[in-house]
Amino acid sequence: MKKLFLLIFLLPFITEVTVAQKSTTLNIASYNIRYNNKGDGINAWPNRKENVKALIVFHEFDIFGVQEALVDQLKNIAELPGYAYIGKGRDDGLEGGEHSAIFYKKDRFKLLKSGDFWLSETPDKPGKGWDATCCNRISSWGKFQDLVTKKEFFFFNVHFDHQGVEARRQSGFLMVKKIKEIAGNATTILTGDFNSTPDTEQIKTIQAHLNDSHNITKQPPYGPEGTFNAFKFDAPMTVRIDYIFVTKNIDVLKYGVLTDAKEQRYPSDHQPVLIKATIK
């Protein structure tokens, strides 16, 4: 009888501790959502936008970076209750062209500061870098406070060039330089589509500064190794080009490449990468 009374007495406290522990974890994701291209036919954005939004809600993304997002796509995702985003368009530093935007839950995070820079020899203004021939490339960042834990952190999101070999190599150096310049030794998360495999110089350059969440997850990585599917349901997905990097004071509890599909169609031509993590 005494044991039962003690259990009943302690149950509310146990529940509170469990809830508190859960709430300190963060669901962090990187998702190339594929730009709104009418030429994609059945896979064009209007036919899959609700699937992208449903995936975000179901997996309870707290904060995440998107790549290839045009402003109308950002506005579509922002229709989800409770989310806000930051990030400028790569073409003009306003709303033009693709964005490497960052979405976050407004009731979980307070935005303290934000900015953008371009992957080029002149990062303070729009322009192509090195041997990039197609597009401007941009990185957006924000400084946030977690309203639950009161801890502050920086979040960077980026999309490396898909054609220029030297542009990707130099972008690796630039990302590390800008992270040091903007965040210093503060807690930092970096998400993105790097168009680079783990053996490339640019990924190794970043790994020398930040931990690759795939390599430090406490549970074994979940899902396929690869992150690009080209809208093919039977894609082998062996090549990893999307990443989440974190500073050493972040514990990665789980890492996964999500393979959600509906009627054998993926919501995007990239798989989202998701981690569950805690900031020490």
C-alpha positions in Angstrom: 0.0 0.0 0.0 2.9 2.4 0.9 4.6 1.6 -2.5 1.4 2.3 -4.4 0.9 5.6 -2.5 4.5 6.6 -3.3 4.1 5.7 -7.0 0.9 7.8 -7.2 2.6 10.7 -5.4 5.7 10.6 -7.7 3.8 10.0 -11.0 3.2 13.7 -11.8 6.9 14.5 -11.1 8.1 11.6 -13.3 5.8 12.8 -16.1 7.1 16.3 -15.8 10.7 15.1 -16.0 9.9 13.0 -19.1 8.2 15.8 -20.9 11.0 18.2 -20.0 13.6 15.7 -21.4 11.6 15.3 -24.6 11.3 19.0 -25.1 15.0 19.7 -25.0 15.6 17.6 -28.1 15.6 19.3 -31.5 14.3 17.8 -34.8 16.7 19.4 -37.4 16.4 18.8 -41.1 17.8 19.6 -44.5 15.5 19.4 -47.5 16.1 20.2 -51.1 12.5 20.7 -52.2 13.2 21.0 -56.0 12.3 24.3 -57.5 8.9 24.9 -59.1 9.5 23.7 -62.6 6.5 23.2 -64.9 8.6 20.8 -66.9 8.5 18.3 -64.1 5.0 17.3 -65.2 3.4 15.1 -62.6 6.2 16.0 -60.2 5.7 19.7 -60.6 5.4 21.6 -57.4 1.6 22.1 -57.4 1.2 18.3 -57.5 3.5 17.6 -54.5 3.5 20.7 -52.3 0.9 19.2 -49.9 3.0 16.0 -49.6 6.1 18.1 -48.7 4.1 20.0 -46.1 2.6 16.8 -44.7 6.1 15.3 -44.3 7.3 18.3 -42.4 4.3 18.1 -40.0 4.4 14.3 -39.5 8.1 14.2 -38.7 7.7 17.3 -36.5 10.6 19.4 -37.9 11.5 22.1 -35.4 14.0 23.9 -37.5 15.2 23.1 -41.0 17.0 24.4 -44.1 15.5 24.2 -47.6 17.2 24.5 -50.9 16.0 25.4 -54.4 13.0 27.1 -52.9 11.4 29.9 -55.0 9.5 32.6 -53.0 6.0 31.1 -53.8 7.2 27.7 -52.5 8.4 29.4 -49.3 5.0 31.0 -48.9 3.3 27.7 -49.5 5.3 26.0 -46.7 4.8 29.0 -44.4 1.1 28.2 -44.6 1.8 25.6 -42.0 0.7 27.0 -38.7 3.5 28.1 -36.4 6.4 28.4 -38.8 8.4 31.4 -40.0 11.3 31.6 -42.3 14.4 33.8 -43.1 16.5 34.0 -46.2 16.9 36.1 -49.3 16.8 35.2 -53.0 20.1 34.4 -54.6 19.5 36.5 -57.7 19.0 39.9 -56.2 19.3 39.6 -52.4 15.5 40.2 -52.2 13.0 37.6 -53.5 14.5 36.8 -56.9 15.5 33.3 -57.7 16.1 30.3 -55.5 16.5 30.6 -51.7 18.5 28.7 -49.1 15.9 29.6 -46.5 15.6 28.5 -42.9 12.2 27.6 -41.4 11.7 27.5 -37.6 8.9 27.1 -35.1 8.0 30.5 -33.8 6.9 29.2 -30.4 10.1 27.3 -29.9 12.8 29.8 -31.2 13.4 33.5 -31.0 15.3 34.9 -34.0 18.1 37.2 -32.7 20.0 38.0 -35.8 20.2 36.9 -39.5 22.0 37.4 -42.7 23.0 36.1 -46.1 26.2 35.8 -48.2 27.0 34.5 -51.7 29.4 31.7 -52.6 31.8 33.8 -54.6 34.9 35.9 -54.4 32.6 38.8 -53.4 30.3 37.2 -50.8 28.6 40.5 -49.8 26.8 40.9 -53.1 25.0 38.7 -55.6 27.2 37.0 -58.2 28.6 33.7 -59.5 31.8 32.4 -58.0 34.9 30.8 -59.5 34.0 28.4 -62.3 30.2 28.4 -61.7 28.5 29.0 -65.0 24.8 28.7 -64.2 23.8 30.4 -61.1 24.5 32.6 -58.1 24.7 30.5 -54.9 23.7 31.9 -51.5 24.0 30.9 -47.9 21.5 32.2 -45.3 22.0 32.1 -41.6 20.3 33.0 -38.3 21.2 33.3 -34.7 18.4 31.8 -32.5 17.5 31.3 -28.9 15.8 28.1 -27.9 12.9 29.3 -25.7 12.8 26.0 -23.9 16.4 25.6 -22.9 17.4 29.3 -23.3 20.5 28.2 -25.2 21.6 30.2 -28.3 22.9 28.8 -31.5 23.7 29.7 -35.1 22.0 28.0 -38.1 23.5 28.1 -41.6 21.9 26.7 -44.7 23.5 26.5 -48.2 23.3 25.0 -51.7 26.7 24.4 -53.4 27.1 24.7 -57.2 26.2 21.6 -59.3 28.6 22.2 -62.2 31.8 24.1 -61.0 34.3 21.8 -59.4 36.4 24.7 -58.3 33.3 26.5 -57.1 32.4 23.6 -54.8 36.0 23.3 -53.5 36.3 27.0 -52.8 32.8 27.1 -51.3 33.9 24.6 -48.6 36.7 27.0 -47.6 34.3 30.0 -47.7 31.7 28.3 -45.5 34.3 27.5 -42.8 35.6 31.1 -43.0 32.2 32.7 -42.8 31.1 30.4 -39.9 34.2 31.4 -37.9 33.6 35.0 -38.8 29.9 35.1 -37.9 29.5 32.5 -35.2 33.0 32.2 -33.8 33.1 29.4 -31.3 29.3 29.4 -30.7 27.1 26.4 -31.1 26.5 26.0 -34.8 24.4 23.9 -37.2 25.0 23.7 -40.9 22.5 22.1 -43.3 22.6 22.0 -47.1 22.8 20.3 -50.5 26.5 20.3 -51.1 26.4 18.5 -54.4 29.5 16.7 -53.0 30.2 13.2 -51.8 32.0 12.6 -48.5 35.3 12.0 -50.1 35.6 15.4 -51.7 38.0 18.1 -50.4 35.1 20.5 -49.6 33.3 18.1 -47.4 36.6 17.1 -45.7 37.3 20.8 -45.1 33.9 21.3 -43.4 34.3 18.0 -41.4 37.6 19.4 -40.0 35.6 22.2 -38.4 32.2 20.6 -37.7 31.0 17.1 -37.0 29.1 15.2 -39.8 25.9 14.1 -38.0 25.9 10.9 -40.1 29.2 9.9 -38.5 28.4 10.6 -34.9 24.8 9.5 -34.5 24.3 7.5 -31.3 21.9 5.2 -33.2 23.0 3.7 -36.5 22.0 5.9 -39.5 18.5 5.1 -40.7 17.4 4.8 -44.3 19.5 4.7 -47.5 23.0 6.2 -47.7 22.1 8.3 -50.7 19.9 11.4 -50.7 19.1 12.0 -54.4 16.4 10.2 -56.2 15.8 12.2 -59.4 12.0 11.5 -58.9 12.6 7.8 -59.6 11.0 5.5 -57.1 13.5 2.7 -57.9 16.6 5.0 -57.6 19.5 3.2 -55.9 20.2 6.2 -53.7 23.8 5.3 -52.9 25.3 8.8 -53.2 25.1 11.2 -50.2 25.2 14.9 -51.1 22.9 16.4 -48.5 24.3 16.9 -45.0 23.7 18.2 -41.5 26.9 19.4 -39.7 27.1 20.3 -36.0 29.6 21.6 -33.5 31.1 19.3 -30.9 28.7 20.3 -28.1 25.7 18.9 -30.0 24.8 15.3 -29.4 23.2 13.6 -32.4 20.8 11.0 -31.0 19.3 9.8 -34.3 20.1 10.4 -38.0 17.9 9.4 -40.9 17.3 9.8 -44.6 13.5 9.8 -44.9 12.0 7.9 -47.8 8.3 8.9 -47.4 6.4 8.4 -50.7 2.8 8.5 -51.8 1.6 6.4 -54.8 5.2 5.5 -55.5 6.2 9.2 -55.9 8.6 11.1 -53.7 7.7 14.6 -52.6 11.0 15.9 -54.0 13.9 14.7 -56.1 16.0 14.8 -52.9 15.3 12.9 -49.7 15.1 15.0 -46.5 17.8 14.4 -43.9 16.6 14.5 -40.3 18.4 14.4 -37.0 17.2 14.4 -33.4 19.8 16.2 -31.3 20.4 18.0 -28.1 22.7 20.9 -27.3 24.8 20.2 -24.3 
